[in-house]
Every structure is written in C-alpha cells, then in structure tokens.
Amino acid sequence: MAALAILYAIRQTPRPEPRPHQPIRINIRAILQGKLRPLMLGIGAFDLAATLLILRATELLTPGHGKTSAIQIALAFYTAYNLAATIISIPAGALGDRHGNQRVLIGCSGRSRGSHRSGGVMVSRLQQR
C-alpha cells in the first residue's frame, strides 16, 4: 500500500523547470561585521582551544602508551568532546530561548572551563599509568 502511495506521489509531482545556474556565494564579511561577530570569534577560539588540548593530550600520552595508543585515546577524547557538545546543544538552545542567549553563553562558558579541567585530570592520570 505504501509503495503504491509513493508511486502515485512521484507521478503526480510536477517536474522542476530548468533554472539558470547561480554560483553559491558565502559572505563571511557580513557575519563578522554584524551582531554575530563576538559569538563567531568565541566559537572559533573555543574550537581552537579544544583542538590544541587534544594535540597536547596526544603529546603527553605518547611516552606511556606509544604513539598509536596515544592517538587513539586522543581521538576518543575528541569524539567524547563533540558528543558532549552535541548532546548539550539542544537544552542550551532551549535555555537560550527562555532566558536569553547571552546569559546562557556566560553560564555555559564557566561550565566548559570545568569540563576542560576534568579532562586535564583524566589525561594526567592516564599519563601516570
């Protein structure tokens, strides 16, 4: 039944008309000169800091675990970091809608500093093994 409904929908959908080709243009300058500038700079700095922390973790873990294991552990940290950011983004967006984005960003930045510290403790404990 579902297959018949899909076939019917396909046949009843009008064919798209050809349009002239338009190149995709991304205007970064408008973003960096507008109200989003502080946010974009903060996000860029935060991502750079996370990347540098992961590289440092690899460097610290290499003597005790070997290069391959150190890279695997650092990649696990990177995956966990991105997973945590993904999971927290939906409730943080809801809080931003309810209480204002600026208040939520300030509160979350304090929390993220704490999580980076705990990540540093994990690396130092792994390094001692």
C-alpha positions as CSV (number, residue, x, y, z in Angstrom):
1,M,0.0,0.0,0.0
2,A,2.8,2.4,0.9
3,A,4.6,1.6,-2.3
4,L,1.5,2.5,-4.3
5,A,1.2,5.8,-2.4
6,I,4.8,6.6,-3.1
7,L,4.5,5.8,-6.8
8,Y,1.3,7.9,-7.1
9,A,3.1,10.8,-5.4
10,I,6.1,10.5,-7.7
11,R,3.9,10.6,-10.8
12,Q,1.7,13.5,-9.6
13,T,4.7,15.7,-8.6
14,P,5.3,18.3,-11.3
15,R,8.7,18.2,-13.0
16,P,11.1,21.0,-12.0
17,E,11.7,23.7,-14.5
18,P,15.3,24.3,-15.5
19,R,16.8,27.5,-14.0
20,P,19.9,29.4,-14.8
21,H,23.0,28.3,-12.9
22,Q,23.8,30.6,-9.9
23,P,27.1,30.1,-8.1
24,I,27.0,29.7,-4.3
25,R,28.4,32.7,-2.5
26,I,29.1,32.9,1.2
27,N,29.5,36.3,2.6
28,I,31.7,35.9,5.7
29,R,32.4,39.6,6.0
30,A,28.7,40.3,6.7
31,I,28.7,37.8,9.5
32,L,32.0,39.1,11.1
33,Q,30.9,42.7,10.9
34,G,27.4,42.2,12.3
35,K,26.0,41.2,15.7
36,L,27.3,37.7,15.4
37,R,30.9,38.7,15.4
38,P,31.6,38.2,19.1
39,L,29.8,34.8,19.0
40,M,31.7,33.6,16.0
41,L,35.1,34.7,17.4
42,G,34.3,33.0,20.7
43,I,33.3,29.8,18.9
44,G,36.4,29.9,16.8
45,A,38.6,30.4,19.8
46,F,36.8,27.6,21.8
47,D,37.3,25.2,18.9
48,L,40.9,26.1,18.5
49,A,41.4,25.6,22.3
50,A,39.8,22.1,22.1
51,T,42.0,21.1,19.2
52,L,45.1,22.3,21.0
53,L,44.1,20.4,24.1
54,I,43.7,17.2,22.1
55,L,47.1,17.6,20.5
56,R,48.6,18.2,23.9
57,A,46.9,15.1,25.2
58,T,48.5,13.1,22.4
59,E,51.9,14.5,23.2
60,L,51.6,13.7,26.9
61,L,50.2,10.2,26.4
62,T,52.8,9.1,23.8
63,P,55.6,8.2,26.2
64,G,53.5,6.0,28.4
65,H,51.2,4.4,25.8
66,G,53.0,4.6,22.5
67,K,52.1,6.8,19.5
68,T,49.3,4.7,18.1
69,S,47.5,4.2,21.5
70,A,48.0,7.9,22.4
71,I,46.4,8.9,19.1
72,Q,43.5,6.5,19.7
73,I,43.0,7.9,23.2
74,A,43.1,11.5,21.9
75,L,40.6,10.6,19.2
76,A,38.3,9.1,21.9
77,F,38.6,12.4,23.8
78,Y,37.8,14.3,20.6
79,T,34.8,12.1,20.0
80,A,33.6,12.4,23.6
81,Y,34.0,16.2,23.4
82,N,32.0,16.5,20.2
83,L,29.3,14.1,21.6
84,A,29.0,16.2,24.7
85,A,28.7,19.4,22.7
86,T,26.0,17.8,20.5
87,I,24.1,16.5,23.5
88,I,24.2,19.8,25.4
89,S,23.3,22.0,22.4
90,I,19.6,21.2,22.4
91,P,18.9,22.0,26.1
92,A,21.3,25.0,25.8
93,G,19.3,26.3,22.9
94,A,16.0,25.9,24.8
95,L,17.6,27.8,27.8
96,G,18.8,30.5,25.4
97,D,15.3,30.9,24.1
98,R,13.8,31.1,27.6
99,H,16.5,33.2,29.4
100,G,18.4,35.0,26.7
101,N,21.4,33.7,24.8
102,Q,24.0,36.0,26.4
103,R,23.2,34.7,30.0
104,V,23.3,31.1,28.8
105,L,26.6,31.6,26.9
106,I,28.2,33.2,30.0
107,G,26.9,30.3,32.2
108,C,28.0,27.6,29.8
109,S,31.5,29.1,29.4
110,G,32.1,28.6,33.1
111,R,30.8,25.0,32.9
112,S,33.0,24.3,29.9
113,R,36.1,25.5,31.8
114,G,35.3,23.0,34.5
115,S,35.0,20.2,32.0
116,H,38.3,21.1,30.4
117,R,39.9,20.9,33.8
118,S,38.4,17.5,34.4
119,G,39.7,16.4,31.0
120,G,43.1,17.5,32.0
121,V,42.9,15.5,35.2
122,M,42.0,12.4,33.1
123,V,45.0,12.9,30.8
124,S,47.4,13.3,33.8
125,R,46.0,10.1,35.4
126,L,46.4,8.2,32.1
127,Q,49.9,9.6,31.7
128,Q,50.9,8.2,35.2
129,R,49.9,4.7,34.2
